[in-house]
Amino acid sequence: MGMNAGMGMNAGQAADTRRGALAGQVAIITGASRGIGRATAALFAAEGAAVALASRDVAALTTHARALTAAGGRALALAVDVADEASVAALFARAEEAHGPVRILVNAAGTVARAPFAEMTTATWDAVLGVNLRGTFLCCREAFRRMTPQGGGVIVNFSSLAGVPKVEKFPGNSAYTVSKFGVAGLSEALAVEGRPYGIRVVAVSPGAVDTEMLRQAAPHLKAGMTPEEMARILLFLVGPDARPLNGTNLEISSNG
């Protein structure tokens, strides 16, 4: 999907009067139409960041962005297909045009499709890895290209306990599991490449967060944390107190 939806305040509006832990920061959050991405966008906006909410669900994004701006925040709703190079490039361009240089990227977009491995179609495999791994790669690459000349930034990628070795795996989730192992490895590699340019990269690997994706991937699990609790962890990770954390994969075992 191309970049065809946008709303929010102009870049300079309210900029001089914002207060909060992220005052003056510009953040792109993918997967912002629901779950962790939605909660993170709300918290970051409340803490003073100008946020670009990105996902394929334009209607949900626009409703959420309007609520954030009505509450005094700065929010822009942008349609994106994270697996498409042109769409990702347009996302960053629109966000920077509206708010200024992007200093924070949270890759929360994700998908899951359960199927016994022998019955896994190539199309399903490609779709899951396309969003979860290719999408993270494309967003990180665009962030690197823009953050490098701007003096750096912070990237948070979502892996999962499904992508952590020797943690219990569940039948039917092979594509999801492989994609999350890939995100964890990509994050470690990017932390090394980003260090000379002031780009800090961390991964988070939560367990059972109360989201629709959990109900699809592992319906037998009881959620041990809410999206809002996860968002508060992300607020710390993108802030100055987390500066020593680079290349870290924060594993969060939160099964209830």
N, C-alpha and C positions, 0 to 999 in steps of 0.2 A: 504494500500500500504506500502510496506517495504521501507527501507532506501537504495535506489539504485542509487542516483545521488548526486554527489558532485563536486564542483570545487571552486577554490579560492587560495589565497596566504597561505603559511605556517604560522604557529603561530607567529614566530619571525620576519617575514619580515615587514619592515617599522615600527615596533612597537616603536622603540626609537625616531622616528622623527614625530610621529603623533601629531597633534594639534587639539584643538577643545573642546567643552563642554563635550564630552564623551571620550576623549583620554584615552586609557588604559582599557576601559570597553569592556565587551563581552556581546552581546545581541542576544537572540533568538526572532524572530518575526514570528508568525504563520500567515497564510493568506497573505503571502508576495508576491503572484503572481499578485495581483491586488489591486485596491482601497486604503484603508487606510494603510493596511499592506505594500504594495509596496512603498507608499510615505514615510512611517515611516522608512523603511529600507534604502531608499535613504538619508534621512536627517540624520539618526544616523550614517551612514557610512561617510557622509560628515563632521560630527562633531567628527570623530576620532574613533568611536566604530568599533570593529570587529563584523560583523553581520552574523548570520546564518539565511538565508531566507528559510522558511519552508511552504510547501503546497503540494497539490496533483498534481498540474500542473507543472511538471518537466520542460517542454520546456520553459514556461514563466519565471520560476525561474532562469533557467540557463542563458537565455538572459539578464535578469535584473542584475544578479550577475556579468556577464562579463562586462556589462556597468559600474558597480560600481568599479570593479577592474581596468578597463581601465582609470577611472577618478582618480585613486590613492587610492581607498578605499580597505578595506579588507572584502570580501564577500564570503560566502559559500552557495551554493544552495543545499538544502536537501529535498528529497521527504518524506512526512509524511502523515499518516492518523491519525489525532489527536484523533479519537475515538478508536484507537487500542493501547493497553498498550505496546506491544513490539516495535511498531513503534515509540512511544513517547520516550521510554527509549533509543532507538538507536539514535534518533534525538539529545538528550542531550549528549550522549556519543561521537557522531561524532563532535558536536560543540566544546566540551571541548578538544577533541583530537587535533583539528585543531587550536583553538584559546586560550584555557585556561579556567579557571573557569567562568561559566556564572553568571553574576551579575544582568542582566536585562532580564525579560521575558515580552513580549507584546503578549497577546492572542487576536489576531485580526481575527483569522479564524472564519468564520460564514457561515450559509446557511439559506435559507428561502424557504418555499413551501406553496403557498396559496391554500386553499381549504375550502369550507363551512364545518363547524364542523361536521355536520351529515354525510358528505361524506369523512371525514378525514380517511385515511387508517392507520392501525397500523404501517405499514412499513414507511409511510411518517412521522408520529409522531416520531417514533424511530430514523429516519434518522436526523431530525432536532435537536432533543434533543441530539442525539449522537455526532454531531459536536459541537453544541453551548454550551451544558452543560457538558456532559461527557468529551468532548475534553478539555474544560477548566479545569475540575477537574483533568484529567490525567496529563496535562501539569503543573498545579500548584503543584500537588503532587510530580512529579519528580523534580521540581524546589526546593521545600521544602527539599527533601532528599539530594540534592546537595548543596544548599545554606547554610543549617544549619551548617555543619562542616566547611564551608568556611567563616563564619562570617557574612552572611546575603546577602541581595540583594533587588531588587524592582520588583514587579509584577504588571502589569496593565492589568485588565480584561475588555473586552468590553461587557457592558450591552447595554441598549438602552432606549430611552424615552418610548418604548413599554413595558419596564420592570419597569417603575416607576408608583406607584399608582396614580390614579385620573388624569392621562394624557390621552387624547383621544386615544382610541383603534380603530382598523379598522377591518372590517369583513374579514375572511379568514386567519387571522394570529394567530390563537390560539396556535399552536405549537411554533412558533417564540416568541410570547409574554410570554408564560410559561417558555421557555428556558432562556429568558433574566431576568425574575424575579429570576430564579434560580441562574444565574450568580451574580446578585446583592447580594443575600443572602449569597452565597458562599464567596464572597469577604469580606463581613463584618465578617464572621466567621473566615476566614483565617487571617485577620488583627489582631485579638485577639491572635490566635495561633502563629502567626509569630513574634509578638512583642518581646518575650524573646530571640529570636534568631537573631534579627536584620533584619528580613524580613519584608519589608513594602509592603502592598497590598492596591491598590486603584482600583476603578472601574470608568469607564467613560460611560455616557449614552447620546450619541449624538442624535440629532433629524435628520433632513434631510441633510445628507452628499451626495455629488454628486458621487454616486457609482452605479454599476450595481445592487447591492442588494436593494438599495432604489427603483430603477425602477421596481424591482420584488415585493417588499413588499408593496409599497405605490406609485404606478405610478402617482397618482393624486397630489402628493406633489411636490413643487418646492424646489430644493436644496438651502439651505441657507449658506453652507460652502463647501469648497473643501477638498479633502483628504490631500492636502499639509498644509492647515490651521489646520486640526486635528493633523497632525504629529508634528507641532510646539507646540501644547498643550502637546502632549505626551513627547516631549523633555524636557519641563519644569517639568512634573510630575515625570520623572525618575531621575531628577537632584537633587543636594543638597539643592536648595532653596525650594523644595517641601517636605523636610524631615518631617515637622510637619503634613503633610497629610497622615494619616494612617486610613484605613477603610472608607475613603471618597468615596462617589459616586458623581462624578462631572456631574451634569445634564446640558446639553447644548441645549437650545432651539434655534434652528437656522433656523427655517422655513422662507423661503423668502416671 
